[in-house]
Amino acid sequence: MAMPTDVDPRATLRDGLPDRYLTPDDIAEMFDVPLETVYQWRKKRTGPRGFRIGKHLRYDPADIRAYVDQRKQAEAAA
């Protein structure tokens, strides 16, 4: 039986991040910032992109990776 050669692209993008949607608490812990900072980032639209599932705010690990990469590039260009 042949093994599939397609690799899940999400596995590559996550780079060690959890294979689940992240909570605001996860983001605060990950970046070592207060939880209120995560909510302010969302309000000001300056932080990683989040989305709602009902009343719950969640973050896709791929979006977190993209946000970190974008911040690194902006810092290098400055």
N, C-alpha and C positions, 0 to 999 in steps of 0.2 A: 504494500500500500504506500503510495507516494505521500510525502509530507508536504503540506502547503508551504509555499515559499513566500507568500505575502505576510509581511510583518504589520501588526497593528500600529498605525502611525502615532496613535496616542501614547504608546509605550515609549517611543523615541522622544516625543515632546515633553513628557513628564519629567525626565531626567531625575529620577529619584523622589519625585513628589508623590504623595499618596494617590492610589488609584480609586479615588472617590472625590465627590465635590467637597470643597472646603467651606468651613463656617467662618464668620467674622472672628471668632475666638482663635481659630487656626491661623488666620492671617496675622492677627495681633501677635501671637506667639512666634510665628515664623519670622516676622520682621522686628520682633522685640520692641513693639510700640504699644501704648495703651489702646484698649478696645475703642475708646472714643475717637482716637486718631483714625482708625479704620472707617468709622462712620463719617467722619469729617471728609476723608478722601472721597468717599462715595458722594456725599452731598456736593462737594466742590468739583467732582469729576476729575480728580487729579490722580487717583490711585488705580489699582487694578480693576478691570471690568467685572462686575458682579451681576447676578440676576436673581429674581425671586421665584421661589416655588411656594405658591400660596403666600403666607406671611413670612416665610423664612428666606433669608438672604444667603446665597451660596456663590462660590467661586469655582470656576473650572481650573484645575491645575495647569492646563495648557495656556490659559489666559494669564496665569500668574507667571509662568516661565516667559511668556512674550513680554509682559510688563517689566520683569527684571532685565531681560535682554535690551529692551528699549531704554531703560534707565542707564544701563551700562554704556550703551552707544552714545547717549546724550552727554554723559559725563566725560567720555573719551573725546568727544568733539569739542567740548568746552575748553 
